[in-house]
Amino acid sequence: MLDIASGRGTSALTIATEYDVSMVGVDLSAANVALSNGAAQAAGLSGRVGFRLRDAEKLSVSDGSVDAVVCECALCTFPDKPAAAAEFARVLRPGGRVGITDVTVDPDRLPPELTTLGAWVACVADARPAAEYANILTMAGLRVSVIEHHDATIGRMIDQIEARLQFLRLTSRARLEANGVDVERAGPVLGAVRTAVADGVHGYALLVADKPA
Ligand SMILES: C[S@@+](CC[C@H](N)C(=O)[O-])C[C@H]1O[C@@H](n2cnc3c(N)ncnc32)[C@H](O)[C@@H]1O
């Protein structure tokens, strides 16, 4: 099973703990790959869970070599979403399945403050409506079987990010500022996202699609 844009490895490690599967996680961040491999080792799962540095739009993974793909909260950040979806389809075996979860948007109602680079980093600037994610998967040759809306999830994610920001303010402000990171810039973006969620502009969706056998 392949976790594309595996971040710090949380989903891959959770799946490998719940199910007897071999997992490969790929991410564009070398730091995340190193952290994830450390976490797999610490969890005693490094025999069947590993993480590699890869670009989701150009995976060096053989055609038809995986049973399932997951991509959580990351398709919205990829500049070329059709290229990434084509890679999902290419690496899946016929009959294989992909599950994605992602931030959704009503693009006609996106406020200007959520189209900035900061908003892109916060995963919302290039989010798409659930129907558009479904279309991207369909155009890649996959058959979409499930579209579920889980809009309350994004509110909980904002709570978690705000808690982490507060932790960083208290523990690492000087180090971050020395590296040119202004933790205070995230606050207004998160506030705007919270308002957009309350107004129904942003939501969160889960989609499942199959590669025809
Ligand atoms: C919001 S995080 C999601 C991480 C993880 N899937 C999760 O749910 O916790 C987005 C991740 O996508 C990764 N990423 C962004 N663009 C990528 C790309 N083109 N290829 C692979 N990973 C990418 C980032 O490094 C980051 O770890």
The ligand as a MOL file (V3000), in Angstrom:
LIG
                    3D

  0  0  0     0  0            999 V3000
M  V30 BEGIN CTAB
M  V30 COUNTS 27 29 0 0 0
M  V30 BEGIN ATOM
M  V30 1 C -0.9750 18.6490 4.9380 0
M  V30 2 S 0.3670 17.5510 4.8570 0 CHG=1
M  V30 3 C -0.4610 15.9870 4.9300 0
M  V30 4 C 0.4300 14.9180 5.4620 0
M  V30 5 C -0.2510 13.5820 5.7490 0
M  V30 6 N -0.8240 13.0040 4.5660 0
M  V30 7 C -1.2760 13.7430 6.8290 0
M  V30 8 O -2.4770 13.6100 6.5400 0
M  V30 9 O -0.8860 13.9980 7.9850 0 CHG=-1
M  V30 10 C 0.8690 17.6750 3.1880 0
M  V30 11 C 2.1500 16.8760 2.8840 0
M  V30 12 O 2.3100 16.8480 1.4550 0
M  V30 13 C 3.6940 16.8510 1.2010 0
M  V30 14 N 3.8370 17.2430 -0.2000 0
M  V30 15 C 3.5170 18.4320 -0.7600 0
M  V30 16 N 3.7140 18.3770 -2.0910 0
M  V30 17 C 4.1660 17.1270 -2.3730 0
M  V30 18 C 4.5500 16.4650 -3.5630 0
M  V30 19 N 4.5040 17.0890 -4.7510 0
M  V30 20 N 4.9380 15.1790 -3.4800 0
M  V30 21 C 4.9720 14.5300 -2.2940 0
M  V30 22 N 4.6270 15.1170 -1.1250 0
M  V30 23 C 4.2440 16.3960 -1.1670 0
M  V30 24 C 4.2580 17.8250 2.2000 0
M  V30 25 O 5.6560 17.6570 2.3840 0
M  V30 26 C 3.4340 17.4600 3.4470 0
M  V30 27 O 4.0890 16.4630 4.1990 0
M  V30 END ATOM
M  V30 BEGIN BOND
M  V30 1 1 1 2
M  V30 2 1 2 3
M  V30 3 1 2 10
M  V30 4 1 3 4
M  V30 5 1 4 5
M  V30 6 1 5 6
M  V30 7 1 5 7
M  V30 8 2 7 8
M  V30 9 1 7 9
M  V30 10 1 10 11
M  V30 11 1 11 12
M  V30 12 1 11 26
M  V30 13 1 12 13
M  V30 14 1 13 14
M  V30 15 1 13 24
M  V30 16 1 14 15
M  V30 17 1 14 23
M  V30 18 2 15 16
M  V30 19 1 16 17
M  V30 20 1 17 18
M  V30 21 2 17 23
M  V30 22 1 18 19
M  V30 23 2 18 20
M  V30 24 1 20 21
M  V30 25 2 21 22
M  V30 26 1 22 23
M  V30 27 1 24 25
M  V30 28 1 24 26
M  V30 29 1 26 27
M  V30 END BOND
M  V30 END CTAB
M  END
